[in-house]
Amino acid sequence: MAFLAKDSFRNEREPQTSRQEVEYPAVFPMRVIVEVEIFDSEAMAAVLERYKVVSPWEKSQASSGGRYQAFGVSVEVASFGELAGIDAEVKAVRGVRMLL
């Protein structure tokens, strides 16, 4: 019985990499995790007013201790630049800990 070398199971092909293209306008669902005690909801409302919101800002799950709260919203953006802009603006709101 012959043993195969450890490396013989490796896939010898190069991994296929392709940049995924997004056609704009496109809708992006976002999930925002905030720290409840310091979250500036008025600032978040001001950010969202500047964009085309297609599904409303909705409260989702809270952490077991109540320190963090998740929210969901979907926004239609016209370009990658607009997507980068909303990403930066949402992350800059006081109390936002994560944007997914």
N, C-alpha and C positions, 0 to 999 in steps of 0.2 A: 504494500500500500504506500503510495507516494504522498508526501505532504506538499501542499502548495505554499509558496512563499507568502508572507503576510501582505506584501504589496500587490499580489496578483488579483486581489479582489477590488482594487481601486478602479474607478471609472477613468479611463484614459482620455476621454473626450474633454475638450475645453467646455466649461460651463457656458450656456447660452445666456448672453446678457443683451437685453434690448431695453431701451428707454421707453417707458409707457407714455404714450401721448394722450393728453387730455384735450377734448374738444370743448371750447368755451363758446357760449356761457355754459357753466356746469354748476350743479348743486352739490354742496359739501355739507354733510351732517357733521356737527361738532359736539363734543362732550367736554364740558368745562368743569373742573374740580376746583372748588373754592374753600377757603378757610372762613367759616361762617362769621366769626366775631369781627373780622376786619374787612370783610368783603364790601366793596363800594358798588352797590347795585345801581345807583344813579349813573355812575361812570360807565357801567356796562350797558345800560339802556342808551346812553348817548353814543356809544360805539356802534351798537346794533342799528340805531336810527340811520346811520350813514350807508347801510348796506341793504340789499334786497333780501329780507328774511322770508323764507318760504314755509317754514314750520316754526311756530312760536317758541319762545324761551320757556322751557318747562322744567320744573323741579323733578329730579329723579331720586336716586338713592342717596341716603346719608350714611356717614360712617357710624359704627356701633356706638361710639362715644359722643356723637353729635358735633364733633369739631369740624368735620368736612362735609360738604354737600355737593352733589353732582347735579348739573343742569345739562339739558340738551337743546340744540337749536340747529336749524339747517339754513344755509345762506347760499344764494345764487351769486356767483361771481363771473365777471366778464373776461378776466385775464389772470395769468399767473401773478402779475404784479398786484392785482386787487386781492388775490388770495394771500399773498405775502403780507399785504397791508393789514388785513383783518387779523391775521395770525399775530402780528406784532402788537396791534392795538389791544386785542383781547388779553394777551399775556402781560401787557403793561398795566392793566386794571388792578388796583390794590386788592389783595386777597386771593387773586387767581394763582393757584398752585400748579395747575396742569391743564393743557389743552390737548385733546385727542381728536 
